[in-house]
C-alpha cells in the first residue's frame, strides 16, 4: 500500500468552528495500547491512550484540554521499548491533563520530572500552543495566532537548531520528516471536516 504513510505526525488547527488535534503514531514494534477514562484527584475527568510497554500516554480532559506529541530524539524514543524502559512521559502527560487551564498545563509539560521532550501540541477550545523541547535546548513555546492555519510537526526541529533529524546526522530520515510535514500541510489544506483529518495524514505523494 505505497500510497499510505505510517509515520509520526502531529497536527492542530480549526475546522468546523472548533479546535482540533490529531496524530499518526509510528512505532517499530507492535504496541499494546489501552484507553483509560479516569477522574484525577482534583476531580477533572481525563481520557487518554497509554502504551503499556513504555508507559507513554496522551489524551484530553473535561476542560477541553488536549495534548499530542511527536518525538525529536526518535532513536531514544524507540529504544525505550527494547528494554521495557519506562519513561516519565506518561506521568507528566497525566498530571498535565489534570489541569483546568492551559497556563498550568504548559508549565507542567516543560518542568515536571524534566518535561516532555519533542514536539508537543496543546489546545483547549480557544487556543493552541506548540512546545518544542529537547534535553539540550531551552523549550520554545508558541501560541498559534491564526487558528485557520494548521500547524504540522514531524521529527525535525522547527524552532530549535539541530533538534531531531538533521541533514548531517540522518539525511534520509530528515528528508522523510520534511516530506511528511509538507505532504500533511498540502492534504490538510483541502480538508473541511474533522472526520477527514486523520485519513488525510496517511496519504503520501511519493513512493
Number of C-alpha atoms within 10 A of each C-alpha: 5 9 10 15 18 14 17 22 25 25 27 26 21 22 17 9 9 13 20 21 24 20 20 18 14 15 13 9 10 8 14 10 14 11 12 12 13 13 13 15 9 9 12 15 17 23 19 21 17 19 16 15 18 23 19 20 25 23 21 25 24 16 17 16 24 28 27 24 28 25 26 22 17 16 11 10 18 15 13 15 20 12 9 12 13 14 15 17 21 20 17 24 26 22 16 27 31 25 23 18 15 21 9 13 22 21 12 20 25 23 12 16 12 14 20 27 23 26 28 23 28 25 26 21 14 11 17 26 19 24 21 27 26 22 13 10 13 11 20 15 16 13 14 18 10 12 19 15 15 18 22 23 30 30 27 28 22 15 14 16 10 15 20 25 24 18 12 9 11 12 12 13 16 20 15 17 23 17 16 27 22 16 20 25 19 13 18 22 13 11 13 12 11 16 9 13 22 15 13 20 26 19 17 18 15 11 8
